[in-house]
């Protein structure tokens, strides 16, 4: 029986993961669910040696899946870790792969696919097929988008995603707040987005911020 920790902040996604696990036919037990990095780390510090597998989302309210991954290494436990995410872009997937994550799955995975992935991972082999496909597609798409951005626009994205206001960015770059807003509008048009939250997600996805 595979003892599992699910780290996912959306209740509907956690329910979907549980249902997919049940329908996969894999013998398993979900020991607990965590909605945040802090909840996951707290459980791992107390019960980490009881966990065989972590199904780990990337975007979490108080950090990212990488924070949980690093905590696992710090606590000196060795569960299998599979990223289950719809938000992580090519740069993030590569970062996880380089650090030794055991697998990557998209959130729309089917029960039979999930069974195959978990069987592969728990038998000691990494599952990287989806990650490789994701990398090939996303890295090309990300490079195409990034190639349209000016150096100043890249600076605006990074600073904005780091939490700075338009005024703070203006002070940091020694330009006017009006210029910052103009650059930001241009970035929104190039990325085909409409909100700062989407901009932050893009910055995470392409690895501009961690």
C-alpha contacts under 8 A as a table, 3 or more apart, distances in Angstrom:
res1	aa1	res2	aa2	distance
1	X	26	X	7.98
1	X	27	X	4.85
1	X	28	X	4.74
1	X	29	X	6.84
2	X	27	X	6.31
2	X	28	X	4.38
2	X	29	X	6.16
2	X	52	X	5.98
2	X	53	X	6.98
3	X	28	X	5.82
3	X	29	X	4.97
3	X	30	X	5.94
3	X	31	X	6.27
3	X	50	X	7.18
3	X	51	X	5.37
3	X	52	X	5.10
3	X	53	X	6.31
4	X	28	X	7.11
4	X	29	X	6.04
4	X	30	X	4.64
4	X	31	X	5.75
4	X	32	X	7.39
4	X	51	X	5.92
4	X	52	X	6.08
4	X	53	X	4.88
4	X	54	X	5.74
4	X	55	X	7.26
5	X	30	X	5.98
5	X	31	X	5.91
5	X	32	X	5.49
5	X	33	X	5.90
5	X	34	X	7.60
5	X	51	X	6.71
5	X	53	X	6.38
5	X	54	X	4.80
5	X	55	X	6.28
6	X	14	X	7.33
6	X	30	X	7.27
6	X	32	X	6.66
6	X	33	X	4.75
6	X	34	X	6.23
6	X	54	X	5.98
6	X	55	X	4.96
6	X	56	X	6.30
7	X	33	X	5.87
7	X	34	X	4.72
7	X	35	X	5.92
7	X	36	X	7.11
7	X	37	X	7.89
7	X	40	X	6.62
7	X	54	X	7.29
7	X	55	X	6.16
7	X	56	X	4.93
7	X	57	X	5.91
8	X	11	X	7.67
8	X	13	X	7.12
8	X	14	X	6.21
8	X	33	X	7.42
8	X	34	X	6.28
8	X	35	X	5.18
8	X	36	X	7.26
8	X	56	X	6.66
8	X	57	X	5.28
8	X	60	X	7.10
9	X	13	X	7.92
9	X	14	X	7.72
9	X	34	X	7.15
9	X	35	X	4.01
9	X	36	X	6.26
9	X	57	X	7.98
9	X	60	X	6.06
9	X	61	X	7.16
10	X	13	X	5.26
10	X	14	X	6.34
10	X	35	X	7.29
11	X	14	X	5.06
11	X	15	X	6.20
12	X	15	X	5.09
12	X	16	X	6.17
13	X	16	X	4.90
13	X	17	X	6.12
14	X	17	X	5.07
14	X	18	X	6.24
14	X	33	X	7.81
15	X	18	X	5.13
15	X	19	X	6.19
16	X	19	X	5.10
16	X	20	X	6.03
17	X	20	X	5.06
17	X	21	X	6.06
18	X	21	X	5.07
18	X	22	X	6.20
19	X	22	X	5.06
19	X	23	X	6.11
20	X	23	X	5.09
20	X	24	X	6.00
20	X	110	X	7.07
20	X	111	X	5.16
20	X	114	X	7.58
21	X	24	X	5.11
21	X	25	X	7.10
21	X	26	X	6.77
21	X	28	X	7.87
21	X	111	X	6.70
21	X	114	X	7.35
21	X	115	X	7.79
22	X	25	X	5.94
22	X	26	X	7.11
23	X	111	X	5.73
24	X	111	X	4.39
24	X	112	X	5.58
24	X	114	X	6.51
24	X	115	X	5.28
25	X	115	X	7.13
26	X	115	X	6.11
30	X	33	X	7.50
31	X	51	X	7.81
33	X	40	X	7.88
34	X	37	X	7.54
34	X	39	X	5.42
34	X	40	X	5.20
35	X	39	X	6.66
35	X	40	X	7.50
35	X	60	X	7.30
35	X	61	X	7.89
36	X	39	X	5.28
36	X	40	X	6.30
36	X	60	X	5.73
36	X	61	X	6.00
36	X	62	X	6.13
36	X	63	X	7.66
37	X	40	X	5.15
37	X	41	X	6.06
37	X	60	X	6.74
37	X	61	X	7.76
37	X	62	X	6.13
37	X	63	X	6.21
37	X	64	X	7.03
37	X	65	X	7.33
37	X	67	X	6.82
37	X	68	X	5.99
38	X	41	X	5.16
38	X	42	X	6.00
38	X	62	X	7.47
39	X	42	X	5.17
39	X	43	X	6.25
40	X	43	X	5.27
40	X	44	X	6.15
40	X	68	X	6.95
41	X	44	X	5.00
41	X	45	X	6.04
41	X	68	X	6.38
41	X	71	X	6.51
41	X	72	X	7.90
42	X	45	X	5.25
42	X	46	X	6.49
43	X	46	X	5.26
43	X	47	X	5.69
43	X	48	X	6.81
44	X	47	X	5.08
44	X	48	X	3.95
44	X	49	X	7.73
44	X	72	X	7.41
44	X	75	X	7.89
45	X	48	X	5.77
45	X	75	X	6.64
47	X	50	X	5.58
47	X	51	X	7.21
48	X	51	X	5.50
48	X	77	X	6.32
48	X	79	X	7.95
49	X	52	X	7.93
49	X	77	X	6.21
49	X	78	X	7.79
49	X	79	X	7.90
51	X	54	X	7.36
51	X	79	X	5.98
52	X	78	X	7.91
52	X	79	X	4.76
52	X	80	X	6.12
53	X	79	X	5.13
53	X	80	X	4.60
53	X	81	X	5.78
53	X	82	X	7.52
54	X	79	X	6.74
54	X	80	X	6.23
54	X	81	X	4.84
54	X	82	X	6.21
55	X	81	X	6.28
55	X	82	X	5.15
55	X	83	X	6.00
55	X	84	X	6.10
56	X	65	X	6.21
56	X	81	X	7.00
56	X	82	X	6.08
56	X	83	X	4.80
56	X	84	X	5.56
56	X	85	X	7.60
57	X	60	X	7.18
57	X	64	X	7.82
57	X	65	X	5.89
57	X	83	X	5.92
57	X	84	X	5.19
57	X	85	X	5.15
58	X	64	X	5.16
58	X	65	X	4.31
58	X	66	X	7.18
58	X	83	X	7.09
58	X	84	X	7.50
58	X	85	X	5.98
58	X	87	X	6.98
58	X	88	X	6.32
59	X	63	X	6.87
59	X	64	X	4.96
59	X	65	X	6.54
59	X	87	X	7.00
59	X	88	X	7.77
60	X	63	X	5.31
60	X	64	X	5.21
60	X	65	X	7.05
61	X	64	X	7.84
63	X	67	X	6.56
64	X	67	X	5.53
64	X	68	X	7.21
65	X	68	X	5.15
65	X	69	X	6.19
65	X	83	X	7.99
66	X	69	X	4.83
66	X	70	X	6.07
66	X	96	X	7.52
67	X	70	X	5.19
67	X	71	X	6.21
68	X	71	X	4.98
68	X	72	X	6.32
69	X	72	X	5.26
69	X	73	X	6.71
69	X	81	X	7.89
70	X	73	X	5.21
70	X	74	X	6.23
71	X	74	X	4.87
71	X	75	X	6.03
72	X	75	X	5.28
72	X	76	X	6.28
72	X	77	X	5.90
72	X	78	X	7.20
73	X	76	X	5.15
73	X	77	X	6.57
73	X	78	X	7.67
80	X	101	X	7.72
80	X	102	X	6.07
80	X	121	X	7.15
80	X	122	X	7.22
81	X	101	X	5.74
81	X	102	X	5.39
81	X	103	X	6.69
82	X	101	X	6.56
82	X	102	X	5.63
82	X	103	X	4.45
82	X	104	X	5.39
82	X	105	X	7.23
83	X	101	X	7.67
83	X	103	X	6.19
83	X	104	X	4.62
83	X	105	X	6.09
84	X	104	X	6.07
84	X	105	X	4.89
84	X	106	X	5.64
84	X	107	X	5.73
85	X	88	X	6.19
85	X	104	X	7.90
85	X	105	X	6.64
85	X	106	X	5.34
85	X	107	X	5.43
86	X	106	X	5.66
86	X	107	X	5.71
87	X	201	X	7.74
87	X	205	X	7.00
88	X	91	X	7.98
88	X	92	X	5.72
88	X	93	X	6.33
88	X	204	X	7.74
88	X	205	X	5.37
89	X	92	X	5.46
89	X	93	X	6.18
89	X	134	X	7.64
89	X	135	X	7.60
89	X	138	X	6.14
89	X	139	X	7.80
89	X	204	X	7.93
89	X	205	X	4.35
89	X	206	X	6.03
90	X	93	X	5.10
90	X	94	X	6.10
90	X	134	X	6.27
90	X	135	X	4.52
90	X	136	X	7.59
90	X	137	X	7.77
90	X	138	X	4.90
90	X	139	X	5.15
90	X	142	X	7.76
90	X	205	X	7.02
90	X	206	X	6.73
91	X	94	X	5.22
91	X	95	X	6.25
91	X	135	X	7.53
91	X	139	X	6.93
91	X	205	X	6.51
91	X	206	X	5.13
91	X	207	X	5.51
92	X	95	X	4.98
92	X	96	X	6.37
92	X	204	X	7.58
92	X	205	X	6.06
92	X	206	X	6.77
92	X	207	X	6.15
93	X	96	X	5.23
93	X	97	X	6.20
93	X	104	X	7.89
93	X	131	X	6.55
93	X	134	X	7.88
93	X	135	X	6.92
94	X	97	X	4.98
94	X	98	X	6.00
94	X	131	X	7.97
94	X	135	X	7.03
95	X	98	X	5.18
95	X	99	X	6.34
96	X	99	X	5.13
96	X	100	X	6.39
96	X	101	X	5.52
97	X	100	X	5.16
97	X	101	X	5.31
97	X	102	X	7.73
98	X	101	X	7.64
101	X	104	X	7.90
101	X	126	X	7.91
102	X	121	X	6.43
102	X	125	X	7.55
102	X	126	X	4.71
102	X	127	X	6.29
102	X	128	X	7.74
103	X	117	X	7.70
103	X	121	X	7.00
103	X	126	X	5.64
103	X	127	X	4.52
103	X	128	X	5.62
103	X	131	X	7.62
104	X	127	X	6.72
104	X	128	X	6.28
104	X	130	X	6.36
104	X	131	X	5.56
105	X	109	X	6.81
105	X	130	X	6.28
105	X	131	X	7.31
106	X	109	X	5.78
106	X	130	X	7.64
109	X	113	X	6.29
109	X	114	X	6.42
110	X	113	X	5.23
110	X	114	X	6.17
111	X	114	X	4.99
111	X	115	X	6.20
112	X	115	X	5.11
112	X	116	X	6.36
113	X	116	X	5.11
113	X	117	X	6.20
114	X	117	X	5.06
114	X	118	X	6.09
115	X	118	X	5.33
115	X	119	X	5.99
116	X	119	X	5.19
116	X	120	X	6.07
117	X	120	X	5.10
117	X	121	X	6.16
117	X	127	X	6.31
118	X	121	X	5.07
118	X	122	X	5.87
119	X	122	X	5.31
119	X	123	X	6.04
120	X	123	X	5.34
120	X	124	X	6.84
120	X	125	X	5.54
120	X	126	X	6.76
120	X	127	X	6.57
121	X	124	X	5.42
121	X	125	X	5.01
121	X	126	X	5.32
121	X	127	X	6.28
122	X	125	X	7.16
127	X	130	X	7.72
128	X	131	X	4.96
128	X	132	X	5.96
129	X	132	X	5.21
129	X	133	X	6.32
130	X	133	X	5.12
130	X	134	X	5.92
131	X	134	X	4.94
131	X	135	X	5.97
132	X	135	X	5.01
132	X	136	X	6.19
133	X	136	X	5.21
133	X	137	X	6.28
134	X	137	X	5.34
134	X	138	X	5.74
135	X	138	X	5.22
135	X	139	X	5.50
136	X	139	X	5.65
136	X	140	X	6.38
137	X	140	X	5.55
137	X	141	X	6.29
138	X	141	X	4.95
138	X	142	X	5.78
139	X	142	X	5.00
139	X	143	X	5.92
140	X	143	X	5.14
140	X	144	X	6.12
141	X	144	X	5.09
141	X	145	X	6.30
142	X	145	X	5.13
142	X	146	X	5.95
142	X	206	X	6.67
143	X	146	X	5.01
143	X	147	X	5.91
144	X	147	X	5.33
144	X	148	X	6.97
145	X	148	X	5.51
145	X	149	X	7.11
145	X	190	X	7.57
145	X	191	X	7.14
146	X	149	X	5.33
147	X	150	X	7.93
148	X	190	X	7.45
149	X	153	X	5.88
149	X	154	X	6.46
149	X	187	X	7.44
149	X	190	X	7.80
150	X	153	X	5.10
150	X	154	X	6.33
151	X	154	X	5.15
151	X	155	X	6.38
152	X	155	X	5.04
152	X	156	X	6.23
152	X	183	X	7.82
153	X	156	X	4.95
153	X	157	X	6.19
153	X	183	X	6.08
153	X	184	X	7.29
153	X	187	X	6.57
154	X	157	X	5.12
154	X	158	X	6.23
155	X	158	X	5.20
155	X	159	X	6.13
156	X	159	X	5.29
156	X	160	X	5.84
156	X	169	X	7.22
156	X	180	X	7.24
156	X	183	X	7.29
156	X	184	X	6.93
157	X	160	X	5.19
157	X	161	X	5.92
157	X	184	X	7.70
157	X	187	X	7.88
157	X	199	X	7.05
157	X	200	X	7.75
157	X	203	X	6.87
158	X	161	X	5.23
158	X	162	X	6.14
158	X	203	X	6.80
158	X	208	X	6.16
158	X	209	X	6.70
159	X	162	X	4.97
159	X	163	X	6.73
159	X	164	X	5.85
159	X	169	X	6.49
160	X	163	X	5.40
160	X	164	X	5.20
160	X	165	X	6.72
160	X	166	X	7.59
160	X	169	X	7.32
160	X	196	X	7.84
160	X	200	X	7.50
161	X	164	X	7.34
161	X	196	X	7.78
161	X	199	X	6.82
161	X	200	X	4.63
161	X	203	X	6.56
161	X	209	X	7.41
162	X	209	X	7.36
164	X	167	X	7.97
164	X	168	X	5.69
164	X	169	X	6.08
165	X	168	X	5.10
165	X	169	X	6.12
166	X	169	X	5.09
166	X	170	X	6.10
166	X	177	X	5.93
166	X	180	X	6.21
166	X	181	X	6.93
167	X	170	X	4.99
167	X	171	X	6.24
167	X	176	X	7.97
167	X	177	X	5.48
168	X	171	X	5.08
168	X	172	X	6.08
169	X	172	X	4.95
169	X	173	X	6.10
169	X	177	X	7.71
169	X	180	X	7.15
170	X	173	X	5.30
170	X	174	X	5.62
170	X	175	X	4.94
170	X	176	X	5.39
170	X	177	X	5.15
170	X	179	X	7.83
170	X	180	X	6.21
171	X	174	X	5.02
171	X	175	X	6.65
171	X	176	X	7.74
175	X	179	X	6.55
175	X	180	X	7.33
176	X	179	X	5.19
176	X	180	X	6.54
177	X	180	X	5.00
177	X	181	X	6.33
178	X	181	X	5.14
178	X	182	X	6.25
179	X	182	X	5.02
179	X	183	X	6.14
180	X	183	X	5.16
180	X	184	X	6.07
181	X	184	X	4.97
181	X	185	X	6.12
182	X	185	X	5.10
182	X	186	X	6.31
183	X	186	X	5.10
183	X	187	X	6.21
184	X	187	X	5.00
184	X	188	X	6.20
185	X	188	X	5.10
185	X	189	X	6.36
186	X	189	X	5.16
186	X	190	X	6.25
187	X	190	X	5.10
187	X	191	X	6.04
188	X	191	X	5.25
188	X	192	X	5.72
188	X	193	X	5.08
188	X	194	X	6.14
188	X	195	X	7.76
188	X	199	X	7.65
189	X	192	X	5.01
189	X	193	X	6.67
190	X	193	X	7.99
193	X	198	X	6.28
193	X	199	X	7.16
194	X	198	X	7.08
195	X	198	X	5.35
195	X	199	X	6.51
196	X	199	X	4.82
196	X	200	X	6.19
197	X	200	X	5.09
197	X	201	X	6.24
198	X	201	X	4.99
198	X	202	X	6.20
199	X	202	X	5.08
199	X	203	X	6.28
200	X	203	X	5.04
200	X	204	X	6.26
201	X	204	X	5.14
201	X	205	X	6.03
202	X	205	X	4.93
202	X	206	X	6.22
203	X	206	X	5.50
203	X	207	X	6.04
203	X	208	X	4.98
203	X	209	X	5.94
204	X	207	X	5.12
204	X	208	X	6.11
204	X	209	X	5.45
204	X	210	X	6.20
205	X	208	X	7.79
207	X	210	X	6.33
